[in-house]
């Protein structure tokens, strides 16, 4: 009985750790996406970095901003691309990169 409880606790903890880390984005991949002129099917060969160069571009961004909405507005309007799903890895990576630059 004790062994089963111990195994159950270990499985629960490992699952929780996996979910927590999977929820975070990769800032290095976010940086690549930020400079990618083909991000989300962009039709005009423009990358995020063209309009938002340097760290100063991120000073007004906060963790409370509706960053998904802001990112998708930029992707669909100036970049003429397709909106990213809010829970997609690309969205998580872009958000993590942008928030890391706003500090």
N, CA, C and O atoms as a GROMACS GRO file, in nm:
protein
  412
    1UNK      N    1   0.082  -0.120   0.000
    1UNK     CA    2   0.000   0.000   0.000
    1UNK      C    3   0.086   0.126   0.000
    1UNK      O    4   0.061   0.219  -0.076
    2UNK      N    5   0.189   0.128   0.088
    2UNK     CA    6   0.277   0.244   0.095
    2UNK      C    7   0.349   0.267  -0.037
    2UNK      O    8   0.368   0.380  -0.081
    3UNK      N    9   0.389   0.157  -0.100
    3UNK     CA   10   0.460   0.166  -0.227
    3UNK      C   11   0.370   0.226  -0.335
    3UNK      O   12   0.416   0.308  -0.415
    4UNK      N   13   0.244   0.188  -0.340
    4UNK     CA   14   0.149   0.241  -0.437
    4UNK      C   15   0.126   0.390  -0.416
    4UNK      O   16   0.120   0.467  -0.511
    5UNK      N   17   0.113   0.430  -0.290
    5UNK     CA   18   0.094   0.572  -0.258
    5UNK      C   19   0.217   0.652  -0.299
    5UNK      O   20   0.205   0.759  -0.358
    6UNK      N   21   0.335   0.601  -0.270
    6UNK     CA   22   0.459   0.668  -0.306
    6UNK      C   23   0.472   0.682  -0.458
    6UNK      O   24   0.510   0.788  -0.507
    7UNK      N   25   0.441   0.579  -0.530
    7UNK     CA   26   0.447   0.584  -0.677
    7UNK      C   27   0.345   0.684  -0.730
    7UNK      O   28   0.375   0.760  -0.822
    8UNK      N   29   0.226   0.685  -0.674
    8UNK     CA   30   0.122   0.780  -0.716
    8UNK      C   31   0.166   0.924  -0.693
    8UNK      O   32   0.146   1.011  -0.778
    9UNK      N   33   0.226   0.949  -0.579
    9UNK     CA   34   0.276   1.084  -0.548
    9UNK      C   35   0.386   1.124  -0.646
    9UNK      O   36   0.386   1.237  -0.694
   10UNK      N   37   0.477   1.034  -0.675
   10UNK     CA   38   0.585   1.063  -0.770
   10UNK      C   39   0.531   1.093  -0.909
   10UNK      O   40   0.575   1.188  -0.974
   11UNK      N   41   0.436   1.014  -0.954
   11UNK     CA   42   0.376   1.037  -1.085
   11UNK      C   43   0.306   1.172  -1.088
   11UNK      O   44   0.320   1.247  -1.185
   12UNK      N   45   0.232   1.204  -0.983
   12UNK     CA   46   0.164   1.333  -0.974
   12UNK      C   47   0.262   1.449  -0.980
   12UNK      O   48   0.241   1.546  -1.052
   13UNK      N   49   0.370   1.439  -0.904
   13UNK     CA   50   0.470   1.546  -0.900
   13UNK      C   51   0.539   1.563  -1.034
   13UNK      O   52   0.558   1.675  -1.080
   14UNK      N   53   0.575   1.453  -1.097
   14UNK     CA   54   0.640   1.461  -1.228
   14UNK      C   55   0.546   1.520  -1.333
   14UNK      O   56   0.590   1.598  -1.417
   15UNK      N   57   0.421   1.484  -1.328
   15UNK     CA   58   0.322   1.539  -1.422
   15UNK      C   59   0.307   1.689  -1.399
   15UNK      O   60   0.301   1.766  -1.494
   16UNK      N   61   0.300   1.730  -1.274
   16UNK     CA   62   0.287   1.872  -1.241
   16UNK      C   63   0.408   1.951  -1.291
   16UNK      O   64   0.393   2.058  -1.349
   17UNK      N   65   0.526   1.899  -1.269
   17UNK     CA   66   0.649   1.966  -1.316
   17UNK      C   67   0.648   1.976  -1.468
   17UNK      O   68   0.682   2.081  -1.522
   18UNK      N   69   0.610   1.870  -1.536
   18UNK     CA   70   0.606   1.872  -1.682
   18UNK      C   71   0.508   1.977  -1.732
   18UNK      O   72   0.540   2.052  -1.824
   19UNK      N   73   0.389   1.983  -1.674
   19UNK     CA   74   0.287   2.080  -1.717
   19UNK      C   75   0.336   2.222  -1.692
   19UNK      O   76   0.314   2.309  -1.777
   20UNK      N   77   0.399   2.247  -1.581
   20UNK     CA   78   0.448   2.382  -1.551
   20UNK      C   79   0.554   2.426  -1.651
   20UNK      O   80   0.550   2.539  -1.699
   21UNK      N   81   0.648   2.339  -1.682
   21UNK     CA   82   0.753   2.375  -1.776
   21UNK      C   83   0.701   2.382  -1.919
   21UNK      O   84   0.749   2.463  -1.997
   22UNK      N   85   0.606   2.299  -1.954
   22UNK     CA   86   0.550   2.301  -2.089
   22UNK      C   87   0.470   2.428  -2.113
   22UNK      O   88   0.456   2.472  -2.227
   23UNK      N   89   0.418   2.489  -2.006
   23UNK     CA   90   0.339   2.610  -2.019
   23UNK      C   91   0.426   2.732  -2.051
   23UNK      O   92   0.375   2.834  -2.098
   24UNK      N   93   0.554   2.721  -2.026
   24UNK     CA   94   0.644   2.833  -2.051
   24UNK      C   95   0.698   2.829  -2.192
   24UNK      O   96   0.708   2.723  -2.254
   25UNK      N   97   0.732   2.945  -2.241
   25UNK     CA   98   0.790   2.952  -2.374
   25UNK      C   99   0.941   2.951  -2.371
   25UNK      O  100   1.002   2.966  -2.265
   26UNK      N  101   1.000   2.935  -2.486
   26UNK     CA  102   1.144   2.935  -2.503
   26UNK      C  103   1.186   3.071  -2.559
   26UNK      O  104   1.156   3.100  -2.675
   27UNK      N  105   1.254   3.154  -2.480
   27UNK     CA  106   1.290   3.288  -2.528
   27UNK      C  107   1.385   3.287  -2.648
   27UNK      O  108   1.380   3.378  -2.731
   28UNK      N  109   1.470   3.188  -2.658
   28UNK     CA  110   1.560   3.182  -2.775
   28UNK      C  111   1.482   3.158  -2.904
   28UNK      O  112   1.510   3.220  -3.006
   29UNK      N  113   1.384   3.068  -2.899
   29UNK     CA  114   1.301   3.046  -3.016
   29UNK      C  115   1.214   3.168  -3.043
   29UNK      O  116   1.190   3.204  -3.158
   30UNK      N  117   1.166   3.233  -2.936
   30UNK     CA  118   1.088   3.356  -2.951
   30UNK      C  119   1.167   3.464  -3.021
   30UNK      O  120   1.112   3.538  -3.103
   31UNK      N  121   1.295   3.474  -2.989
   31UNK     CA  122   1.382   3.574  -3.054
   31UNK      C  123   1.395   3.543  -3.203
   31UNK      O  124   1.393   3.635  -3.286
   32UNK      N  125   1.409   3.415  -3.238
   32UNK     CA  126   1.417   3.376  -3.379
   32UNK      C  127   1.288   3.410  -3.451
   32UNK      O  128   1.290   3.463  -3.562
   33UNK      N  129   1.174   3.378  -3.388
   33UNK     CA  130   1.045   3.407  -3.449
   33UNK      C  131   1.026   3.557  -3.468
   33UNK      O  132   0.971   3.601  -3.569
   34UNK      N  133   1.071   3.636  -3.371
   34UNK     CA  134   1.059   3.782  -3.376
   34UNK      C  135   1.133   3.841  -3.496
   34UNK      O  136   1.097   3.947  -3.546
   35UNK      N  137   1.237   3.772  -3.540
   35UNK     CA  138   1.317   3.819  -3.653
   35UNK      C  139   1.284   3.746  -3.784
   35UNK      O  140   1.348   3.771  -3.886
   36UNK      N  141   1.186   3.658  -3.781
   36UNK     CA  142   1.152   3.575  -3.897
   36UNK      C  143   1.050   3.645  -3.987
   36UNK      O  144   0.936   3.667  -3.945
   37UNK      N  145   1.089   3.681  -4.109
   37UNK     CA  146   0.996   3.748  -4.200
   37UNK      C  147   0.885   3.656  -4.252
   37UNK      O  148   0.794   3.702  -4.321
   38UNK      N  149   0.892   3.531  -4.221
   38UNK     CA  150   0.788   3.436  -4.264
   38UNK      C  151   0.701   3.391  -4.147
   38UNK      O  152   0.626   3.294  -4.159
   39UNK      N  153   0.711   3.459  -4.033
   39UNK     CA  154   0.634   3.424  -3.915
   39UNK      C  155   0.485   3.417  -3.948
   39UNK      O  156   0.430   3.510  -4.006
   40UNK      N  157   0.423   3.308  -3.912
   40UNK     CA  158   0.278   3.288  -3.927
   40UNK      C  159   0.229   3.314  -4.069
   40UNK      O  160   0.118   3.363  -4.089
   41UNK      N  161   0.311   3.282  -4.165
   41UNK     CA  162   0.270   3.297  -4.305
   41UNK      C  163   0.271   3.440  -4.355
   41UNK      O  164   0.196   3.475  -4.445
   42UNK      N  165   0.357   3.523  -4.296
   42UNK     CA  166   0.366   3.664  -4.337
   42UNK      C  167   0.378   3.674  -4.489
   42UNK      O  168   0.459   3.605  -4.551
   43UNK      N  169   0.298   3.761  -4.547
   43UNK     CA  170   0.292   3.776  -4.692
   43UNK      C  171   0.380   3.888  -4.746
   43UNK      O  172   0.395   3.901  -4.868
   44UNK      N  173   0.439   3.968  -4.659
   44UNK     CA  174   0.512   4.085  -4.710
   44UNK      C  175   0.659   4.091  -4.668
   44UNK      O  176   0.720   4.197  -4.672
   45UNK      N  177   0.715   3.980  -4.628
   45UNK     CA  178   0.858   3.972  -4.598
   45UNK      C  179   0.902   4.072  -4.490
   45UNK      O  180   1.014   4.123  -4.493
   46UNK      N  181   0.814   4.099  -4.395
   46UNK     CA  182   0.846   4.189  -4.284
   46UNK      C  183   0.849   4.109  -4.155
   46UNK      O  184   0.766   4.021  -4.133
   47UNK      N  185   0.944   4.138  -4.070
   47UNK     CA  186   0.955   4.072  -3.940
   47UNK      C  187   0.917   4.170  -3.829
   47UNK      O  188   0.921   4.292  -3.850
   48UNK      N  189   0.880   4.119  -3.714
   48UNK     CA  190   0.844   4.202  -3.598
   48UNK      C  191   0.954   4.304  -3.568
   48UNK      O  192   0.927   4.420  -3.536
   49UNK      N  193   1.078   4.258  -3.578
   49UNK     CA  194   1.192   4.342  -3.540
   49UNK      C  195   1.205   4.468  -3.626
   49UNK      O  196   1.268   4.565  -3.584
   50UNK      N  197   1.148   4.466  -3.744
   50UNK     CA  198   1.155   4.584  -3.831
   50UNK      C  199   1.082   4.703  -3.769
   50UNK      O  200   1.130   4.816  -3.776
   51UNK      N  201   0.967   4.678  -3.708
   51UNK     CA  202   0.890   4.786  -3.644
   51UNK      C  203   0.926   4.804  -3.497
   51UNK      O  204   0.901   4.910  -3.439
   52UNK      N  205   0.984   4.700  -3.437
   52UNK     CA  206   1.014   4.703  -3.294
   52UNK      C  207   1.161   4.671  -3.268
   52UNK      O  208   1.191   4.570  -3.204
   53UNK      N  209   1.254   4.756  -3.317
   53UNK     CA  210   1.396   4.728  -3.296
   53UNK      C  211   1.441   4.768  -3.154
   53UNK      O  212   1.390   4.864  -3.097
   54UNK      N  213   1.532   4.696  -3.102
   54UNK     CA  214   1.592   4.732  -2.973
   54UNK      C  215   1.503   4.704  -2.854
   54UNK      O  216   1.383   4.682  -2.866
   55UNK      N  217   1.565   4.706  -2.739
   55UNK     CA  218   1.498   4.674  -2.613
   55UNK      C  219   1.396   4.781  -2.573
   55UNK      O  220   1.300   4.750  -2.502
   56UNK      N  221   1.416   4.906  -2.616
   56UNK     CA  222   1.325   5.014  -2.578
   56UNK      C  223   1.184   4.992  -2.629
   56UNK      O  224   1.089   5.045  -2.572
   57UNK      N  225   1.168   4.914  -2.735
   57UNK     CA  226   1.036   4.889  -2.792
   57UNK      C  227   0.945   4.812  -2.697
   57UNK      O  228   0.824   4.810  -2.716
   58UNK      N  229   1.002   4.750  -2.596
   58UNK     CA  230   0.924   4.665  -2.505
   58UNK      C  231   0.900   4.726  -2.368
   58UNK      O  232   0.841   4.661  -2.282
   59UNK      N  233   0.941   4.847  -2.346
   59UNK     CA  234   0.932   4.905  -2.212
   59UNK      C  235   0.789   4.922  -2.162
   59UNK      O  236   0.765   4.918  -2.041
   60UNK      N  237   0.692   4.940  -2.253
   60UNK     CA  238   0.554   4.962  -2.209
   60UNK      C  239   0.476   4.832  -2.193
   60UNK      O  240   0.359   4.834  -2.152
   61UNK      N  241   0.539   4.718  -2.224
   61UNK     CA  242   0.471   4.588  -2.213
   61UNK      C  243   0.478   4.539  -2.069
   61UNK      O  244   0.585   4.541  -2.007
   62UNK      N  245   0.367   4.495  -2.018
   62UNK     CA  246   0.367   4.437  -1.884
   62UNK      C  247   0.309   4.297  -1.891
   62UNK      O  248   0.246   4.258  -1.990
   63UNK      N  249   0.330   4.222  -1.785
   63UNK     CA  250   0.279   4.085  -1.780
   63UNK      C  251   0.127   4.085  -1.782
   63UNK      O  252   0.065   3.984  -1.817
   64UNK      N  253   0.065   4.198  -1.746
   64UNK     CA  254  -0.081   4.208  -1.744
   64UNK      C  255  -0.139   4.250  -1.879
   64UNK      O  256  -0.261   4.249  -1.896
   65UNK      N  257  -0.054   4.287  -1.974
   65UNK     CA  258  -0.102   4.326  -2.107
   65UNK      C  259  -0.167   4.206  -2.175
   65UNK      O  260  -0.132   4.091  -2.148
   66UNK      N  261  -0.262   4.234  -2.263
   66UNK     CA  262  -0.320   4.125  -2.342
   66UNK      C  263  -0.225   4.099  -2.459
   66UNK      O  264  -0.254   4.132  -2.574
   67UNK      N  265  -0.114   4.041  -2.424
   67UNK     CA  266  -0.005   4.023  -2.520
   67UNK      C  267  -0.044   3.935  -2.638
   67UNK      O  268   0.002   3.958  -2.750
   68UNK      N  269  -0.126   3.834  -2.616
   68UNK     CA  270  -0.171   3.749  -2.727
   68UNK      C  271  -0.242   3.834  -2.832
   68UNK      O  272  -0.216   3.820  -2.952
   69UNK      N  273  -0.329   3.921  -2.786
   69UNK     CA  274  -0.406   4.007  -2.877
   69UNK      C  275  -0.314   4.104  -2.952
   69UNK      O  276  -0.332   4.126  -3.071
   70UNK      N  277  -0.218   4.160  -2.881
   70UNK     CA  278  -0.124   4.255  -2.942
   70UNK      C  279  -0.038   4.185  -3.047
   70UNK      O  280  -0.019   4.236  -3.157
   71UNK      N  281   0.013   4.067  -3.013
   71UNK     CA  282   0.097   3.992  -3.107
   71UNK      C  283   0.017   3.957  -3.232
   71UNK      O  284   0.064   3.976  -3.344
   72UNK      N  285  -0.104   3.906  -3.213
   72UNK     CA  286  -0.185   3.867  -3.329
   72UNK      C  287  -0.228   3.987  -3.413
   72UNK      O  288  -0.242   3.974  -3.534
   73UNK      N  289  -0.249   4.102  -3.350
   73UNK     CA  290  -0.281   4.223  -3.427
   73UNK      C  291  -0.165   4.259  -3.520
   73UNK      O  292  -0.185   4.292  -3.636
   74UNK      N  293  -0.044   4.252  -3.467
   74UNK     CA  294   0.074   4.282  -3.549
   74UNK      C  295   0.093   4.178  -3.660
   74UNK      O  296   0.130   4.213  -3.772
   75UNK      N  297   0.068   4.052  -3.628
   75UNK     CA  298   0.086   3.946  -3.728
   75UNK      C  299  -0.016   3.960  -3.841
   75UNK      O  300   0.019   3.948  -3.958
   76UNK      N  301  -0.142   3.986  -3.806
   76UNK     CA  302  -0.246   3.989  -3.908
   76UNK      C  303  -0.252   4.120  -3.986
   76UNK      O  304  -0.293   4.120  -4.102
   77UNK      N  305  -0.213   4.230  -3.925
   77UNK     CA  306  -0.220   4.360  -3.995
   77UNK      C  307  -0.089   4.390  -4.069
   77UNK      O  308  -0.081   4.365  -4.189
   78UNK      N  309   0.014   4.443  -4.001
   78UNK     CA  310   0.137   4.480  -4.073
   78UNK      C  311   0.207   4.362  -4.144
   78UNK      O  312   0.260   4.378  -4.254
   79UNK      N  313   0.207   4.245  -4.080
   79UNK     CA  314   0.278   4.132  -4.141
   79UNK      C  315   0.192   4.057  -4.243
   79UNK      O  316   0.244   3.978  -4.322
   80UNK      N  317   0.061   4.081  -4.240
   80UNK     CA  318  -0.033   4.013  -4.330
   80UNK      C  319  -0.019   3.861  -4.319
   80UNK      O  320  -0.019   3.789  -4.419
   81UNK      N  321  -0.008   3.814  -4.194
   81UNK     CA  322   0.003   3.671  -4.168
   81UNK      C  323  -0.122   3.617  -4.104
   81UNK      O  324  -0.225   3.685  -4.100
   82UNK      N  325  -0.114   3.497  -4.054
   82UNK     CA  326  -0.227   3.430  -3.988
   82UNK      C  327  -0.208   3.435  -3.838
   82UNK      O  328  -0.098   3.410  -3.787
   83UNK      N  329  -0.314   3.467  -3.766
   83UNK     CA  330  -0.309   3.474  -3.620
   83UNK      C  331  -0.262   3.341  -3.562
   83UNK      O  332  -0.295   3.234  -3.612
   84UNK      N  333  -0.185   3.351  -3.455
   84UNK     CA  334  -0.140   3.231  -3.383
   84UNK      C  335  -0.245   3.190  -3.281
   84UNK      O  336  -0.313   3.276  -3.224
   85UNK      N  337  -0.257   3.062  -3.258
   85UNK     CA  338  -0.343   3.013  -3.150
   85UNK      C  339  -0.283   3.059  -3.017
   85UNK      O  340  -0.161   3.057  -3.000
   86UNK      N  341  -0.368   3.099  -2.925
   86UNK     CA  342  -0.319   3.151  -2.797
   86UNK      C  343  -0.235   3.050  -2.719
   86UNK      O  344  -0.145   3.089  -2.645
   87UNK      N  345  -0.264   2.922  -2.734
   87UNK     CA  346  -0.188   2.822  -2.659
   87UNK      C  347  -0.082   2.751  -2.743
   87UNK      O  348  -0.028   2.649  -2.702
   88UNK      N  349  -0.052   2.807  -2.861
   88UNK     CA  350   0.051   2.744  -2.946
   88UNK      C  351   0.190   2.770  -2.889
   88UNK      O  352   0.211   2.866  -2.816
   89UNK      N  353   0.283   2.684  -2.923
   89UNK     CA  354   0.420   2.700  -2.874
   89UNK      C  355   0.483   2.827  -2.929
   89UNK      O  356   0.558   2.894  -2.858
   90UNK      N  357   0.454   2.863  -3.054
   90UNK     CA  358   0.508   2.987  -3.110
   90UNK      C  359   0.461   3.108  -3.031
   90UNK      O  360   0.540   3.199  -3.005
   91UNK      N  361   0.332   3.111  -2.992
   91UNK     CA  362   0.280   3.222  -2.913
   91UNK      C  363   0.349   3.227  -2.777
   91UNK      O  364   0.389   3.334  -2.732
   92UNK      N  365   0.363   3.112  -2.713
   92UNK     CA  366   0.431   3.106  -2.582
   92UNK      C  367   0.575   3.155  -2.594
   92UNK      O  368   0.623   3.229  -2.509
   93UNK      N  369   0.643   3.114  -2.702
   93UNK     CA  370   0.783   3.153  -2.721
   93UNK      C  371   0.795   3.303  -2.746
   93UNK      O  372   0.883   3.368  -2.690
   94UNK      N  373   0.708   3.358  -2.830
   94UNK     CA  374   0.711   3.502  -2.856
   94UNK      C  375   0.682   3.581  -2.729
   94UNK      O  376   0.752   3.678  -2.699
   95UNK      N  377   0.581   3.541  -2.655
   95UNK     CA  378   0.547   3.611  -2.531
   95UNK      C  379   0.663   3.607  -2.432
   95UNK      O  380   0.696   3.708  -2.371
   96UNK      N  381   0.724   3.491  -2.417
   96UNK     CA  382   0.835   3.479  -2.322
   96UNK      C  383   0.951   3.568  -2.362
   96UNK      O  384   1.013   3.633  -2.278
   97UNK      N  385   0.981   3.571  -2.493
   97UNK     CA  386   1.090   3.658  -2.542
   97UNK      C  387   1.056   3.805  -2.516
   97UNK      O  388   1.139   3.880  -2.462
   98UNK      N  389   0.936   3.847  -2.554
   98UNK     CA  390   0.897   3.987  -2.540
   98UNK      C  391   0.900   4.028  -2.392
   98UNK      O  392   0.951   4.135  -2.359
   99UNK      N  393   0.844   3.945  -2.306
   99UNK     CA  394   0.845   3.978  -2.162
   99UNK      C  395   0.986   3.981  -2.106
   99UNK      O  396   1.015   4.060  -2.016
  100UNK      N  397   1.074   3.897  -2.157
  100UNK     CA  398   1.214   3.898  -2.110
  100UNK      C  399   1.285   4.027  -2.152
  100UNK      O  400   1.379   4.070  -2.086
  101UNK      N  401   1.240   4.087  -2.260
  101UNK     CA  402   1.302   4.210  -2.308
  101UNK      C  403   1.243   4.335  -2.243
  101UNK      O  404   1.301   4.443  -2.252
  102UNK      N  405   1.128   4.321  -2.178
  102UNK     CA  406   1.060   4.438  -2.120
  102UNK      C  407   1.112   4.472  -1.982
  102UNK      O  408   1.066   4.569  -1.920
  103UNK      N  409   1.206   4.395  -1.932
  103UNK     CA  410   1.258   4.419  -1.796
  103UNK      C  411   1.371   4.518  -1.797
  103UNK      O  412   1.427   4.550  -1.692
   0.00000   0.00000   0.00000
